[in-house]
């Protein structure tokens, strides 16, 4: 779950823009000032540990040290930063980029970026979960967090991230056991339905996360941030970032699922497949 929460915080930070492409220096500044540089620098071992927790939760015995090393090596090799820079450079206009920079260079913009970067730390995630009940009792802040969720589609992103991870695990396990594609597809549909049925819980998590992350902001400051996120350039920025993260995550988790399947087949040996 830590990996999902980390991804959720990454989601919180962003929004975008369109004609004359932005210059490279402006894109570099935007990535830096928005906190994207820090938030895309994922700790591979931390991500691997979160994934392995999900694997154990699936009820499948952990195959052993070599399996753990394979998963860690996989996550250490993930680096979205170069791809994100290309996507933003191609997808944002010069005007959109400079409007975004105006916000991120402002005092409030800098403060919010610092809050988002801080909230992405594992220890902050643990503190947030410890305060979950009290966070869900503050109706005024939750209403603002719900608006944030709506603007950035945070719940949808959390659901997508969770489902993608689960699909990778189950696909690897089932393919290694030799099930046919029809059975695999049916099982994955069941998993999707079960995950989507938990949407309300994911909404609560995303709203609590928003309330916790921006707790140092006054109501007026929080409202100003929501106004910024509603702007066309902010929506474009976010769409580019989240679209890229989701597509790449699906691709990466698909590859990991294939590796898990191959690993389990090799570990079982030809006579047991």
C-alpha positions as CSV (number, residue, x, y, z in Angstrom):
1,X,0.0,0.0,0.0
2,X,3.0,2.3,0.6
3,X,3.7,2.3,-3.1
4,X,0.1,3.3,-4.0
5,X,0.3,6.1,-1.4
6,X,3.6,7.3,-2.8
7,X,2.2,7.3,-6.3
8,X,-0.9,9.2,-5.0
9,X,1.3,11.9,-3.6
10,X,3.1,12.2,-6.9
11,X,-0.3,12.7,-8.5
12,X,-1.1,15.6,-6.2
13,X,1.6,17.8,-7.5
14,X,0.7,18.4,-11.1
15,X,-1.2,20.1,-14.0
16,X,-0.6,21.4,-17.8
17,X,-0.9,23.3,-21.4
18,X,-0.5,23.9,-25.9
19,X,1.2,26.0,-29.8
20,X,5.0,27.0,-29.7
21,X,6.7,24.3,-27.8
22,X,8.3,25.3,-24.5
23,X,12.1,25.8,-24.5
24,X,14.2,23.2,-22.8
25,X,15.3,25.5,-20.0
26,X,11.8,26.4,-19.1
27,X,10.8,22.7,-18.9
28,X,13.8,22.0,-16.7
29,X,12.8,24.8,-14.4
30,X,9.2,23.6,-14.3
31,X,10.2,20.0,-13.4
32,X,12.5,21.3,-10.7
33,X,10.1,23.9,-9.2
34,X,7.1,21.7,-9.3
35,X,8.9,19.1,-7.2
36,X,8.7,16.5,-10.0
37,X,12.4,15.9,-10.0
38,X,12.3,14.7,-6.4
39,X,9.0,12.9,-6.6
40,X,10.0,10.9,-9.7
41,X,13.2,9.8,-8.0
42,X,11.7,6.6,-6.6
43,X,13.6,4.5,-4.1
44,X,13.7,1.2,-6.0
45,X,14.2,-0.9,-2.8
46,X,11.2,0.9,-1.2
47,X,9.0,0.3,-4.2
48,X,10.1,-3.3,-4.4
49,X,9.4,-3.8,-0.7
50,X,5.8,-2.5,-1.1
51,X,5.3,-4.8,-4.2
52,X,6.6,-7.8,-2.3
53,X,4.2,-7.1,0.5
54,X,1.4,-7.2,-2.0
55,X,2.8,-10.5,-3.4
56,X,2.8,-12.1,0.0
57,X,-0.8,-10.8,0.6
58,X,-1.8,-12.8,-2.5
59,X,-1.3,-16.0,-0.5
60,X,1.5,-17.3,-2.6
61,X,4.6,-18.3,-0.7
62,X,7.6,-16.1,-1.3
63,X,9.8,-18.1,-3.8
64,X,13.1,-17.1,-2.1
65,X,16.0,-14.7,-2.1
66,X,16.5,-14.8,-5.9
67,X,13.0,-13.8,-6.4
68,X,13.3,-10.8,-4.1
69,X,16.5,-9.8,-5.8
70,X,14.8,-10.0,-9.2
71,X,12.0,-7.8,-8.1
72,X,14.4,-5.3,-6.5
73,X,16.5,-5.2,-9.7
74,X,13.4,-4.5,-11.7
75,X,12.3,-1.6,-9.6
76,X,15.8,-0.1,-9.4
77,X,15.8,0.1,-13.2
78,X,12.6,2.3,-13.4
79,X,13.3,5.9,-14.2
80,X,10.5,8.0,-15.4
81,X,12.3,11.4,-15.4
82,X,13.8,11.4,-18.9
83,X,10.5,10.3,-20.4
84,X,8.5,12.9,-18.5
85,X,10.8,15.6,-19.7
86,X,10.2,14.6,-23.3
87,X,6.5,14.4,-22.8
88,X,6.2,17.8,-21.2
89,X,8.5,19.4,-23.8
90,X,6.3,18.1,-26.6
91,X,3.0,18.6,-24.9
92,X,3.2,22.1,-23.4
93,X,3.3,25.3,-25.3
94,X,5.7,28.1,-24.3
95,X,2.8,30.2,-23.0
96,X,1.4,27.4,-20.9
97,X,4.8,26.6,-19.4
98,X,5.5,30.2,-18.5
99,X,2.1,30.5,-16.8
100,X,2.8,27.4,-14.8
101,X,6.3,28.8,-13.9
102,X,4.7,32.0,-12.6
103,X,2.7,29.9,-10.1
104,X,5.5,27.6,-9.1
105,X,7.8,30.6,-8.6
106,X,5.3,32.4,-6.3
107,X,5.7,32.1,-2.5
108,X,2.5,30.0,-2.2
109,X,3.6,27.8,-5.1
110,X,6.9,27.1,-3.5
111,X,5.3,26.4,-0.1
112,X,2.9,23.9,-1.7
113,X,5.6,22.1,-3.6
114,X,7.6,21.8,-0.3
115,X,4.5,20.3,1.4
116,X,4.0,17.8,-1.4
117,X,7.6,16.7,-1.4
118,X,7.5,16.3,2.3
119,X,4.3,14.3,2.2
120,X,5.9,11.8,-0.2
121,X,8.3,10.6,2.5
122,X,7.5,7.1,3.9
123,X,7.4,8.3,7.5
124,X,4.8,11.0,6.5
125,X,2.6,8.3,5.0
126,X,2.7,6.4,8.3
127,X,1.8,9.5,10.2
128,X,-1.1,10.2,7.9
129,X,-2.5,6.7,8.2
130,X,-2.3,7.1,12.0
131,X,-4.4,10.2,11.8
132,X,-6.9,8.9,9.3
133,X,-10.0,8.9,11.5
134,X,-9.4,12.5,12.7
135,X,-8.7,13.6,9.1
136,X,-12.0,12.2,7.9
137,X,-13.9,14.1,10.6
138,X,-12.9,17.6,9.4
139,X,-15.7,18.2,6.9
140,X,-14.5,21.6,5.7
141,X,-11.1,20.4,4.8
142,X,-12.5,17.2,3.4
143,X,-14.7,19.2,1.1
144,X,-11.6,20.9,-0.3
145,X,-9.8,17.6,-0.6
146,X,-12.8,16.2,-2.5
147,X,-12.5,19.1,-4.9
148,X,-8.8,18.3,-5.3
149,X,-9.7,14.7,-6.0
150,X,-12.2,15.8,-8.6
151,X,-9.7,18.1,-10.3
152,X,-6.9,15.6,-10.4
153,X,-8.8,12.3,-10.6
154,X,-6.9,11.0,-7.6
155,X,-9.2,8.2,-6.8
156,X,-9.2,6.9,-10.4
157,X,-5.4,7.0,-10.3
158,X,-5.2,5.1,-7.0
159,X,-7.5,2.5,-8.3
160,X,-5.6,2.2,-11.5
161,X,-2.2,1.9,-9.7
162,X,-3.5,-0.7,-7.3
163,X,-5.2,-2.8,-10.1
164,X,-2.1,-2.7,-12.3
165,X,0.0,-4.0,-9.5
166,X,-2.5,-6.8,-8.6
167,X,-2.8,-7.8,-12.3
168,X,1.0,-8.1,-12.6
169,X,1.1,-10.5,-9.6
170,X,-1.8,-12.6,-10.5
171,X,-0.8,-12.8,-14.2
172,X,2.7,-14.1,-13.3
173,X,1.4,-16.6,-10.8
174,X,-1.4,-18.0,-13.0
175,X,0.7,-18.2,-16.2
176,X,3.4,-20.1,-14.3
177,X,0.8,-22.7,-13.3
178,X,-0.2,-23.2,-16.9
179,X,-3.8,-21.8,-16.9
180,X,-5.3,-21.0,-20.3
181,X,-5.9,-17.5,-21.4
182,X,-9.7,-17.7,-20.9
183,X,-9.3,-18.6,-17.2
184,X,-6.7,-15.9,-16.8
185,X,-8.9,-13.3,-18.4
186,X,-11.9,-14.3,-16.3
187,X,-9.8,-14.1,-13.1
188,X,-8.5,-10.7,-14.0
189,X,-12.0,-9.4,-14.6
190,X,-13.0,-10.7,-11.1
191,X,-10.0,-8.8,-9.6
192,X,-11.0,-5.7,-11.5
193,X,-14.6,-5.9,-10.2
194,X,-13.4,-6.4,-6.6
195,X,-11.0,-3.5,-6.8
196,X,-13.6,-1.1,-8.3
197,X,-16.1,-2.2,-5.5
198,X,-13.7,-0.6,-3.0
199,X,-13.9,2.8,-4.7
200,X,-15.4,4.5,-1.6
201,X,-12.4,3.4,0.5
202,X,-10.1,4.8,-2.1
203,X,-12.0,8.1,-2.2
204,X,-11.6,8.3,1.6
205,X,-7.8,7.6,1.3
206,X,-7.3,10.2,-1.4
207,X,-9.3,12.9,0.5
208,X,-7.5,12.2,3.7
209,X,-4.2,12.4,1.9
210,X,-5.2,15.8,0.5
211,X,-6.3,17.0,3.8
212,X,-3.1,15.8,5.5
213,X,-0.7,17.1,2.8
214,X,-2.0,20.6,2.8
215,X,-2.8,20.9,6.5
216,X,-0.4,23.8,7.0
217,X,-2.4,25.9,4.4
218,X,-5.1,28.3,5.5
219,X,-8.5,27.8,3.9
220,X,-7.9,30.8,1.7
221,X,-4.5,29.4,0.5
222,X,-6.1,26.0,-0.2
223,X,-8.8,27.7,-2.2
224,X,-6.2,29.5,-4.2
225,X,-4.4,26.2,-5.0
226,X,-7.7,24.7,-6.2
227,X,-8.3,27.7,-8.4
228,X,-4.8,27.2,-9.9
229,X,-5.5,23.5,-10.5
230,X,-8.7,24.3,-12.4
231,X,-6.9,26.5,-14.9
232,X,-6.5,25.0,-18.4
233,X,-2.7,25.0,-18.2
234,X,-2.7,23.2,-14.9
235,X,-5.2,20.6,-16.1
236,X,-3.0,20.0,-19.2
237,X,0.1,19.7,-17.0
238,X,-1.6,17.1,-14.8
239,X,-3.1,15.2,-17.7
240,X,0.3,14.8,-19.3
241,X,2.0,13.7,-16.1
242,X,-0.7,11.2,-15.0
243,X,-1.3,9.9,-18.5
244,X,2.4,9.1,-18.8
245,X,2.7,7.6,-15.3
246,X,-0.3,5.3,-15.9
247,X,0.7,4.2,-19.4
248,X,4.3,3.5,-18.3
249,X,3.2,1.8,-15.1
250,X,0.9,-0.5,-17.0
251,X,3.8,-1.4,-19.4
252,X,6.3,-1.9,-16.6
253,X,3.9,-4.0,-14.5
254,X,3.1,-6.1,-17.5
255,X,6.8,-6.8,-18.0
256,X,7.1,-7.6,-14.3
257,X,4.2,-10.0,-14.5
258,X,5.9,-11.8,-17.3
259,X,9.1,-12.0,-15.4
260,X,7.3,-13.4,-12.3
261,X,5.7,-16.1,-14.4
262,X,9.0,-17.1,-16.0
263,X,10.8,-17.1,-12.7
264,X,8.1,-19.3,-11.0
265,X,8.2,-21.7,-14.0
266,X,12.0,-22.0,-13.8
267,X,11.9,-22.4,-10.0
268,X,9.3,-25.2,-10.2
269,X,11.2,-27.1,-12.8
270,X,10.0,-28.7,-16.1
271,X,8.6,-31.8,-14.5
272,X,6.2,-29.8,-12.3
273,X,4.8,-27.4,-14.9
